[in-house]
Amino acid sequence: MKNLPIGIQSFKKLREENRLYVDKTKYILQLVTTGSVYFLSRPRRFGKSLLVSTMTALFQGKKSLFEGLDIYDKWDWTQTNPVIRLDFAGINNDTAANLQADLEKVILKTAQEYGISLTREAAGSFFELISKLHQTTGRQVVVLIDEYDKPIIDHLTDLSVAEENRNVLKSFYGILKPADEHLRFVLLTGVSKFNKVSIFSELNNLNDITMDDRYASICGYTQTELETCFDEYIERLQEEYQMEKTDVLNTIRKWYDGYSWDGSTSVYNPFSTLLLFDKKIVSNYWFETGTPTFLINLIKEKNGIQFVLDSIMVEDAAFIGYDIRQIDIVPILFQTGYLTVKSKQTPAMAPPEYILGVPNKEVHDSLMRFLVSGYANFPVSQTDNLNSSKNNVRINI
């Protein structure tokens, strides 16, 4: 069996170590050949960083890393492009000053890697880097921005810091429009769509593919991918617990499947699925990586517990974006992965409507525990008996 890619967000490392990779390159090929500026929203730990890393290797012409993948014989490997990659997971955002300083460091480091000298500062250095890369290489530039909204998301409980960080981001993102002639391809990933950051209002050619059914499975594992790519791991669970394959699959599906952005294509949470195959124990892996204190407080503040107890219908406008001081609870629960699309209705010549609900047992059980704790001021550690099973259970539940 190939080793699982747990915790690996580098496509280069994953491929060089011959770890299991679920091939998503057909979606990447479609993106880069049909458009140029995209935004993709997915919850945390859903494979966004690996997607960005894969695109980085593609545009840099790392042909050997793609051998055996769908895109291998469909890509012109003689055409490479300079790549600027901004990964906000590794950028200090404690204050606006630190955020700007770290952004400048990343830009300067990228310039040095390409042998380019910069004379401008702040957002001006970003524009200068893009234009000079185009001029010196003769190739348009690729800009890949991972977790574009992290400096805002991290401070939603301190709105003064969030707003200051937003202003810094606005100045940097704002140069993408005047730099358009120098750009070959732009992708921004994140969790939420925030207004007033110069992306969604100023980039006229931005294509938000978050709810696009053509890219519904660009992140996460489909049922077919699960059964094909992880067949040996599924067999190992069968042997471990002396269960029929159908029962094993049904259990995995109940706990970790159910995420959808188009109402028809369902995908598994990749983070939780990988840990299940590694540890051979069903658990609330994804939920435990980030206690949603802010979300629980928001649910209490907005009296929104009904949104996680029952399905809710929303219109397409609910996903357009929002200001950090006027957060609507339903879109943020959806964008952070606590609600998902259960079905999509498309009236004749009218915007679509969506039915949202909790995706699976992992999210449902954990969310209930934290809600009880938050509403009743009861320790989370003592809420295990509220679920139909313990928080950590053997797979034969």
C-alpha positions as CSV (number, residue, x, y, z in Angstrom):
1,M,0.0,0.0,0.0
2,K,1.2,3.5,-0.7
3,N,1.7,5.6,2.4
4,L,-1.1,8.1,3.2
5,P,-0.3,11.8,2.6
6,I,-1.4,12.9,6.1
7,G,-0.3,16.5,6.9
8,I,1.5,16.9,3.5
9,Q,0.4,20.0,1.6
10,S,3.4,20.0,-0.8
11,F,2.7,18.3,-4.1
12,K,6.4,17.9,-4.8
13,K,7.0,16.1,-1.5
14,L,3.9,13.9,-1.9
15,R,5.0,12.8,-5.4
16,E,8.7,12.4,-4.6
17,E,7.8,10.2,-1.6
18,N,5.4,8.2,-3.7
19,R,2.5,8.8,-1.4
20,L,-1.1,8.2,-2.3
21,Y,-2.5,11.0,-4.5
22,V,-6.1,11.4,-5.6
23,D,-5.7,12.8,-9.1
24,K,-7.4,16.2,-9.5
25,T,-5.4,17.4,-12.4
26,K,-8.2,17.2,-14.9
27,Y,-10.0,20.0,-13.0
28,I,-6.7,22.1,-13.0
29,L,-6.4,21.6,-16.7
30,Q,-10.0,22.8,-17.2
31,L,-9.3,25.9,-15.0
32,V,-6.2,27.0,-16.7
33,T,-7.4,26.5,-20.2
34,T,-10.8,28.2,-19.9
35,G,-10.1,31.2,-17.7
36,S,-7.5,33.3,-16.0
37,V,-8.7,34.7,-12.6
38,Y,-10.5,32.4,-10.1
39,F,-11.7,32.3,-6.5
40,L,-12.4,29.1,-4.7
41,S,-13.9,28.8,-1.2
42,R,-13.7,25.6,0.8
43,P,-13.6,24.8,4.5
44,R,-10.3,24.4,6.4
45,R,-8.3,21.2,5.8
46,F,-10.1,20.4,2.6
47,G,-7.1,20.3,0.3
48,K,-6.9,23.9,-0.9
49,S,-3.2,24.2,-0.1
50,L,-2.4,21.0,-2.0
51,L,-4.3,22.3,-5.0
52,V,-2.3,25.5,-4.9
53,S,1.0,23.5,-4.6
54,T,0.0,21.3,-7.5
55,M,-0.6,24.4,-9.7
56,T,2.7,25.8,-8.6
57,A,4.6,22.7,-9.8
58,L,2.5,22.7,-13.1
59,F,3.4,26.3,-14.1
60,Q,7.0,25.8,-13.1
61,G,7.1,22.8,-15.5
62,K,7.9,20.1,-13.0
63,K,7.0,17.4,-15.6
64,S,8.4,14.4,-13.8
65,L,6.1,15.0,-10.8
66,F,3.0,14.6,-13.0
67,E,3.9,11.3,-14.6
68,G,0.9,9.0,-14.7
69,L,-1.6,11.7,-13.9
70,D,-4.4,12.9,-16.1
71,I,-2.7,16.1,-17.2
72,Y,0.7,14.6,-18.1
73,D,0.1,14.2,-21.8
74,K,-2.2,17.1,-22.2
75,W,0.1,19.9,-21.0
76,D,2.7,21.9,-22.9
77,W,5.8,21.4,-20.7
78,T,7.9,23.7,-22.8
79,Q,5.9,26.7,-21.6
80,T,6.7,27.7,-18.0
81,N,5.6,30.8,-16.1
82,P,7.1,32.7,-13.2
83,V,5.0,32.0,-10.1
84,I,4.3,34.2,-7.1
85,R,2.8,32.2,-4.3
86,L,1.4,33.9,-1.2
87,D,0.5,31.4,1.6
88,F,-1.1,33.2,4.5
89,A,-0.8,30.2,6.7
90,G,2.8,31.2,7.2
91,I,2.4,34.9,7.4
92,N,2.2,36.7,10.7
93,N,-1.1,38.6,11.1
94,D,-1.1,39.5,14.8
95,T,-1.1,43.2,13.8
96,A,-1.5,45.1,10.6
97,A,2.2,46.1,10.8
98,N,3.4,42.6,11.1
99,L,1.1,41.5,8.3
100,Q,2.5,44.1,5.9
101,A,6.1,43.4,7.0
102,D,5.8,39.7,6.4
103,L,4.1,40.2,3.0
104,E,7.0,42.4,2.0
105,K,9.4,39.7,3.1
106,V,7.7,37.1,0.9
107,I,7.6,39.4,-2.1
108,L,11.3,40.3,-1.6
109,K,12.3,36.6,-1.2
110,T,10.4,35.8,-4.5
111,A,12.2,38.6,-6.2
112,Q,15.6,37.4,-5.0
113,E,14.8,33.9,-6.3
114,Y,14.3,35.3,-9.8
115,G,17.3,37.7,-9.5
116,I,15.1,40.8,-9.5
117,S,15.8,44.0,-7.5
118,L,12.9,45.9,-6.1
119,T,12.8,49.7,-5.3
120,R,9.3,50.1,-4.1
121,E,7.6,49.1,-0.8
122,A,4.4,47.7,0.5
123,A,1.8,47.0,-2.2
124,G,4.0,48.9,-4.7
125,S,6.6,46.1,-4.4
126,F,4.0,43.5,-5.3
127,F,3.1,45.4,-8.6
128,E,6.8,46.0,-9.3
129,L,7.6,42.3,-8.9
130,I,4.8,41.2,-11.2
131,S,5.7,43.7,-13.9
132,K,9.5,43.0,-13.7
133,L,9.0,39.3,-13.8
134,H,7.0,39.7,-17.0
135,Q,9.6,41.9,-18.5
136,T,12.6,39.9,-17.6
137,T,11.3,36.4,-18.4
138,G,9.0,37.4,-21.3
139,R,6.3,35.2,-19.8
140,Q,3.2,36.4,-18.0
141,V,3.1,35.8,-14.3
142,V,1.0,33.3,-12.3
143,V,-0.2,34.5,-8.9
144,L,-1.4,31.9,-6.4
145,I,-2.8,33.1,-3.1
146,D,-3.7,30.5,-0.5
147,E,-6.0,31.4,2.4
148,Y,-6.4,35.0,1.3
149,D,-8.8,35.7,4.2
150,K,-6.8,34.2,7.1
151,P,-5.7,37.6,8.5
152,I,-9.4,38.5,8.8
153,I,-10.8,35.1,9.9
154,D,-8.2,34.8,12.7
155,H,-9.4,38.0,14.3
156,L,-13.2,38.0,14.0
157,T,-13.4,38.2,17.8
158,D,-11.3,41.4,17.7
159,L,-12.8,43.4,14.9
160,S,-10.3,46.3,15.2
161,V,-7.4,44.0,14.2
162,A,-9.5,42.3,11.6
163,E,-10.4,45.7,9.9
164,E,-6.8,46.9,10.1
165,N,-5.6,43.6,8.4
166,R,-8.4,44.0,5.8
167,N,-7.0,47.4,4.9
168,V,-3.5,46.0,4.4
169,L,-4.9,43.2,2.2
170,K,-7.0,45.7,0.2
171,S,-4.0,47.6,-0.8
172,F,-2.1,44.4,-1.9
173,Y,-5.0,42.8,-3.7
174,G,-5.9,46.1,-5.3
175,I,-2.9,46.0,-7.6
176,L,-4.1,42.8,-9.3
177,K,-6.4,44.8,-11.6
178,P,-3.8,47.3,-12.9
179,A,-1.4,44.4,-13.3
180,D,-3.7,42.5,-15.5
181,E,-1.6,42.7,-18.7
182,H,1.2,41.0,-16.8
183,L,-0.8,38.1,-15.5
184,R,-1.3,34.7,-17.0
185,F,-3.3,33.1,-14.2
186,V,-4.6,34.0,-10.8
187,L,-6.2,31.8,-8.1
188,L,-7.3,32.8,-4.7
189,T,-8.5,30.3,-2.1
190,G,-10.1,31.0,1.2
191,V,-13.0,30.2,3.5
192,S,-15.2,33.3,3.2
193,K,-16.0,36.1,0.8
194,F,-15.4,39.4,2.6
195,N,-16.4,42.7,1.1
196,K,-14.0,45.7,1.0
197,V,-10.8,43.7,0.2
198,S,-10.6,44.9,-3.5
199,I,-11.0,41.4,-4.9
200,F,-14.7,40.8,-5.5
201,S,-15.5,44.4,-6.3
202,E,-12.6,45.4,-8.5
203,L,-11.5,42.3,-10.5
204,N,-14.1,42.4,-13.3
205,N,-13.0,39.1,-14.7
206,L,-12.9,37.2,-11.4
207,N,-14.7,33.8,-11.7
208,D,-16.0,32.5,-8.4
209,I,-16.1,28.7,-8.8
210,T,-17.2,27.9,-5.3
211,M,-20.7,26.8,-6.3
212,D,-19.8,25.8,-9.9
213,D,-21.0,22.2,-10.5
214,R,-18.0,21.7,-12.9
215,Y,-15.7,22.0,-9.9
216,A,-17.8,20.5,-7.2
217,S,-15.2,17.7,-6.5
218,I,-12.0,19.7,-7.1
219,C,-11.3,19.2,-3.3
220,G,-12.4,16.2,-1.2
221,Y,-12.9,12.6,-2.3
222,T,-15.9,11.3,-4.3
223,Q,-17.3,7.9,-3.6
224,T,-15.6,6.5,-6.7
225,E,-12.2,8.0,-5.7
226,L,-12.6,6.6,-2.2
227,E,-13.3,3.1,-3.3
228,T,-10.7,3.2,-6.1
229,C,-7.8,4.9,-4.5
230,F,-8.2,3.6,-0.9
231,D,-9.3,0.1,-1.7
232,E,-6.5,-1.6,0.2
233,Y,-7.2,0.6,3.3
234,I,-10.8,-0.3,3.1
235,E,-9.9,-4.0,3.0
236,R,-7.7,-3.5,6.0
237,L,-10.7,-2.2,7.9
238,Q,-12.7,-5.2,6.8
239,E,-10.1,-7.5,8.2
240,E,-9.5,-5.5,11.4
241,Y,-13.2,-5.6,12.4
242,Q,-14.4,-8.7,10.5
243,M,-17.0,-6.6,8.7
244,E,-18.5,-6.8,5.2
245,K,-17.3,-4.2,2.8
246,T,-20.7,-2.7,2.4
247,D,-20.9,-2.1,6.2
248,V,-17.5,-0.5,6.3
249,L,-18.4,1.8,3.4
250,N,-21.7,2.8,4.9
251,T,-20.0,3.7,8.2
252,I,-17.4,5.8,6.5
253,R,-20.0,7.5,4.4
254,K,-22.2,8.3,7.5
255,W,-19.3,9.9,9.3
256,Y,-17.3,11.7,6.7
257,D,-19.2,12.1,3.4
258,G,-22.0,14.6,2.7
259,Y,-20.2,17.8,1.7
260,S,-21.6,19.3,-1.5
261,W,-21.5,22.6,-3.3
262,D,-23.9,21.8,-6.1
263,G,-26.5,19.7,-4.3
264,S,-25.8,16.5,-6.3
265,T,-22.0,15.8,-6.1
266,S,-21.0,14.6,-2.6
267,V,-17.5,14.5,-1.3
268,Y,-15.7,13.1,1.8
269,N,-13.7,15.3,4.2
270,P,-10.2,14.4,3.1
271,F,-8.6,15.2,6.5
272,S,-10.9,13.0,8.5
273,T,-10.9,10.2,5.9
274,L,-7.1,10.0,5.9
275,L,-6.9,9.8,9.7
276,L,-9.6,7.1,9.8
277,F,-7.5,4.9,7.4
278,D,-4.4,5.6,9.4
279,K,-5.7,5.1,12.9
280,K,-8.5,2.6,12.0
281,I,-10.8,4.4,14.6
282,V,-13.8,6.6,13.9
283,S,-13.4,10.0,15.6
284,N,-14.2,13.6,15.2
285,Y,-10.9,14.4,13.6
286,W,-11.8,17.5,11.6
287,F,-13.8,19.2,14.3
288,E,-11.1,18.7,17.0
289,T,-8.6,20.6,14.9
290,G,-10.4,23.9,15.5
291,T,-12.8,24.4,18.4
292,P,-15.5,26.8,16.9
293,T,-15.7,29.1,19.9
294,F,-16.5,32.1,17.7
295,L,-19.2,30.2,15.8
296,I,-20.8,28.9,19.0
297,N,-20.9,32.4,20.4
298,L,-22.3,33.7,17.0
299,I,-25.1,31.1,17.1
300,K,-26.0,32.1,20.6
301,E,-25.9,35.8,19.7
302,K,-28.0,35.4,16.6
303,N,-30.3,32.8,18.2
304,G,-29.4,30.6,15.3
305,I,-29.6,27.1,16.8
306,Q,-32.4,26.2,14.4
307,F,-30.0,26.5,11.5
308,V,-28.1,23.5,12.7
309,L,-31.1,21.5,13.8
310,D,-33.2,21.8,10.7
311,S,-32.6,22.3,7.0
312,I,-32.8,25.9,5.7
313,M,-33.5,27.4,2.3
314,V,-31.3,30.3,1.1
315,E,-31.1,32.2,-2.1
316,D,-28.1,32.6,-4.3
317,A,-27.5,36.1,-2.9
318,A,-26.6,34.6,0.5
319,F,-23.2,33.7,-0.8
320,I,-22.2,37.0,-2.5
321,G,-20.1,38.2,0.4
322,Y,-20.4,40.2,3.6
323,D,-18.8,42.8,5.9
324,I,-17.0,41.6,9.0
325,R,-19.3,43.8,11.1
326,Q,-22.5,42.4,9.6
327,I,-21.8,38.7,9.5
328,D,-24.8,36.6,8.5
329,I,-24.7,33.3,10.5
330,V,-26.0,31.0,7.7
331,P,-23.3,31.9,5.0
332,I,-20.5,31.6,7.5
333,L,-21.7,28.2,8.8
334,F,-21.8,27.1,5.2
335,Q,-18.5,28.5,4.2
336,T,-16.7,27.0,7.3
337,G,-18.2,23.6,6.6
338,Y,-20.8,23.2,9.4
339,L,-23.6,23.4,6.8
340,T,-23.5,22.1,3.3
341,V,-25.8,22.0,0.2
342,K,-28.4,19.2,0.5
343,S,-30.2,20.1,-2.7
344,K,-30.3,22.8,-5.3
345,Q,-33.4,24.2,-7.0
346,T,-33.1,26.2,-10.2
347,P,-36.3,28.0,-11.0
348,A,-36.9,28.9,-14.7
349,M,-34.9,32.1,-15.6
350,A,-34.2,32.8,-11.9
351,P,-31.3,32.6,-9.5
352,P,-30.9,29.1,-7.8
353,E,-32.1,28.3,-4.3
354,Y,-30.3,26.0,-1.9
355,I,-31.3,23.7,0.9
356,L,-28.6,23.7,3.5
357,G,-28.0,21.2,6.3
358,V,-25.4,19.6,8.5
359,P,-23.2,17.3,6.3
360,N,-22.6,14.2,8.4
361,K,-22.4,12.5,11.8
362,E,-18.9,13.9,12.6
363,V,-20.1,17.5,12.3
364,H,-23.6,16.8,13.8
365,D,-22.4,15.1,17.0
366,S,-19.5,17.5,17.7
367,L,-21.6,20.6,17.0
368,M,-24.3,19.3,19.3
369,R,-21.8,18.8,22.1
370,F,-20.4,22.3,21.7
371,L,-23.8,23.9,21.5
372,V,-24.9,22.1,24.7
373,S,-21.7,23.2,26.4
374,G,-22.1,26.8,25.1
375,Y,-25.8,27.2,26.0
376,A,-25.7,25.4,29.3
377,N,-22.3,26.5,30.4
378,F,-21.4,22.8,30.7
379,P,-17.9,21.4,30.1
380,V,-17.5,19.9,26.7
381,S,-15.5,17.0,28.1
382,Q,-18.6,15.9,30.0
383,T,-21.0,15.9,27.1
384,D,-20.0,12.5,25.6
385,N,-23.1,10.8,26.8
386,L,-25.3,13.2,24.8
387,N,-24.3,11.4,21.6
388,S,-25.6,8.1,20.4
389,S,-22.0,6.9,20.7
390,K,-18.8,8.0,22.3
391,N,-16.6,10.6,20.7
392,N,-14.0,8.0,19.9
393,V,-15.5,4.7,18.8
394,R,-14.4,1.6,17.0
395,I,-15.6,1.4,13.4
396,N,-18.3,-1.2,14.0
397,I,-20.8,1.3,15.5
